[in-house]
Amino acid sequence: MYSILIADDSWLQRQLISNVLKGNGYELIEAKNGRDAVDRILKEKPDCMILDLLMPDMDGLAVLRFLKEKGLSIPVIVLSADIQNTTRIQCFELGVVDFLNKPAQNDELLKAVQKALQI
């Protein structure tokens, strides 16, 4: 079973994503901010991460920079309300595999996860 880390400061958003993915057989790990996400990546080694950009303590771009600097390889899907093209470009330069706008449709989210996991 694949494990997916959901990093989003919104409890409701984490629950919505979690319900969709659990219903499709994925194991979920939740993080409420960027620092929590980094800790969980290091300790639990998820197979994929769904990452919000606008979070307290450490934002999503800082998480992506941390992963790149440390040479940590984890497929990342950004799910964010920030739809500026410059933000998208930054994310792809930092190695994300997909960028979805909030709110994402369930099938769109599932396709992005399958693409990230190459299944």
Beta strands, then each sheet from edge to edge (+ up, - down):
strand 1: 3-7
strand 2: 27-31
strand 3: 48-51
strand 4: 76-80
strand 5: 98-101
sheet 1: 2+ 1+ 3+ 4+ 5+
end
